[in-house]
Amino acid sequence: MELLSRHSAAGYAALLASWYDILTATIDNSVNFRFNSQKPITVLGQLDLSPDLVIASVPSITSIQDLKGKTVMLVGGTQSHYQYLLNIKAPDGTPTYATILTYPFTAEGLSLPPGVGINVLAQASDFVNPFSSNAFTATTASVSNSTETAILTYFLTPMLEANQYLADIKHKYYTIKAIATQLNISSSVAEAEYAAATDPETGETALMQEGVLNVLLAFLPVSNSRKRLYPGRAN
C-alpha cells in the first residue's frame, strides 16, 4: 500500500513502522531523515522536479516585500492552503496572505479572474534549478527483501510506464483530456497543467540526478554531497 502523507514526520514514522510499503513525499524530507536523522530509508525514484512550485499570494499582495510582518502558510496540506488562499482566510477566521503552491494548484489559481485568483510572487526555479521535489521512498530493509521488492516493483512499473507515456508528444491530446477529466478543469487549464508536467527543466518528465544533488547541497556539507549521491567516486 502507498501512503501519500500530509505530515512528513507522521508519514515517515508510519513507513518505518511497516504500516505502508511506500511513501510519496518531498525528497528533501527523505534526505533530511536519511542523512541527518540516520533513518533507514531509501529513495526509489523521483516523481518530478518541482513543477509550478511557487510562492503564491492573495490578490492584495503583489510583491515579496508586501509580506513583511505577515504570515505565510507552511504547515498542513497544499490543497488546504490553496483553498484558504482563495477564501482569504483560514477556517478559524485568520487572514491568509501567501503560501507555497505546486502542480496542479498553481495553474488553477492563475486561471481564475483577476481579484479572485492568485498572484505568483516567485518561482522556485528562479533560485535553484533543477530541484527534485516528490519522490518514492521505502525502508532500506524492504529493498533487500525479495517479497517486498516484488511489491515495490509492482507499484513502480506502471508509474514509470505512465511517465514514458506523458513524455511522448504524440500522446499530448489524450493526456490533456485525461488531466481535464481527472482534475475537473477546462481544456485551457488542462493545457497549462500539461505544460507544467512536461516542462523540460521542472516537469515530471525531466528527471535528472542534478536535481537530487541540489537537494543534498541544501541539507549536507558541500564536500559530502557528491560522495553521498555517487558513493565510491572521488568527486
SULWOSUL-V418374 format. One record per residue. N is the residue number from 0. RES is the residue in one letter. PSI is psi in whole degrees, -180 to 180 (* if undefined). Layout:
{{N,RES,PSI} {N,RES,PSI}}
This chain:
{{0,M,143} {1,E,145} {2,L,124} {3,L,100} {4,S,144} {5,R,-6} {6,H,115} {7,S,-52} {8,A,-43} {9,A,-38} {10,G,-46} {11,Y,-34} {12,A,-41} {13,A,-39} {14,L,-47} {15,L,-23} {16,A,4} {17,S,27} {18,W,-27} {19,Y,162} {20,D,-32} {21,I,145} {22,L,132} {23,T,116} {24,A,169} {25,T,140} {26,I,-24} {27,D,-35} {28,N,-40} {29,S,-44} {30,V,-44} {31,N,-46} {32,F,-37} {33,R,-50} {34,F,-34} {35,N,-25} {36,S,0} {37,Q,38} {38,K,139} {39,P,73} {40,I,156} {41,T,131} {42,V,123} {43,L,-28} {44,G,158} {45,Q,151} {46,L,-38} {47,D,175} {48,L,54} {49,S,55} {50,P,129} {51,D,31} {52,L,113} {53,V,164} {54,I,114} {55,A,149} {56,S,170} {57,V,161} {58,P,-30} {59,S,-14} {60,I,119} {61,T,-3} {62,S,163} {63,I,-36} {64,Q,-30} {65,D,-15} {66,L,-4} {67,K,124} {68,G,2} {69,K,164} {70,T,148} {71,V,127} {72,M,123} {73,L,-29} {74,V,131} {75,G,-168} {76,G,149} {77,T,-38} {78,Q,-42} {79,S,-44} {80,H,-43} {81,Y,-45} {82,Q,-40} {83,Y,-37} {84,L,-42} {85,L,-33} {86,N,-12} {87,I,16} {88,K,156} {89,A,169} {90,P,-28} {91,D,6} {92,G,-5} {93,T,130} {94,P,143} {95,T,143} {96,Y,-42} {97,A,163} {98,T,-180} {99,I,125} {100,L,161} {101,T,-173} {102,Y,137} {103,P,6} {104,F,-30} {105,T,-52} {106,A,-37} {107,E,-44} {108,G,-38} {109,L,-20} {110,S,-12} {111,L,158} {112,P,153} {113,P,138} {114,G,-9} {115,V,-36} {116,G,-139} {117,I,161} {118,N,141} {119,V,115} {120,L,-30} {121,A,153} {122,Q,142} {123,A,-37} {124,S,-14} {125,D,-22} {126,F,-44} {127,V,123} {128,N,126} {129,P,162} {130,F,112} {131,S,140} {132,S,-100} {133,N,146} {134,A,163} {135,F,127} {136,T,141} {137,A,171} {138,T,149} {139,T,-36} {140,A,-36} {141,S,-27} {142,V,-28} {143,S,8} {144,N,120} {145,S,-38} {146,T,-46} {147,E,-38} {148,T,-38} {149,A,-39} {150,I,-45} {151,L,-41} {152,T,-41} {153,Y,-36} {154,F,-44} {155,L,-28} {156,T,-52} {157,P,-27} {158,M,-43} {159,L,-40} {160,E,-39} {161,A,-38} {162,N,-42} {163,Q,-36} {164,Y,-45} {165,L,-37} {166,A,-19} {167,D,115} {168,I,-26} {169,K,-13} {170,H,8} {171,K,-48} {172,Y,-50} {173,Y,-30} {174,T,-44} {175,I,-41} {176,K,-41} {177,A,-41} {178,I,-45} {179,A,-41} {180,T,-45} {181,Q,-42} {182,L,-5} {183,N,53} {184,I,169} {185,S,165} {186,S,-37} {187,S,-40} {188,V,-38} {189,A,-34} {190,E,-39} {191,A,-38} {192,E,-40} {193,Y,-42} {194,A,-39} {195,A,-43} {196,A,-28} {197,T,12} {198,D,130} {199,P,-14} {200,E,-31} {201,T,-4} {202,G,-176} {203,E,-18} {204,T,6} {205,A,47} {206,L,129} {207,M,155} {208,Q,-26} {209,E,-32} {210,G,-38} {211,V,-41} {212,L,-41} {213,N,-33} {214,V,-45} {215,L,-40} {216,L,-28} {217,A,-22} {218,F,-19} {219,L,158} {220,P,139} {221,V,-39} {222,S,-22} {223,N,-17} {224,S,-50} {225,R,-34} {226,K,-35} {227,R,-29} {228,L,-37} {229,Y,72} {230,P,139} {231,G,-13} {232,R,149} {233,A,-31} {234,N,*}}
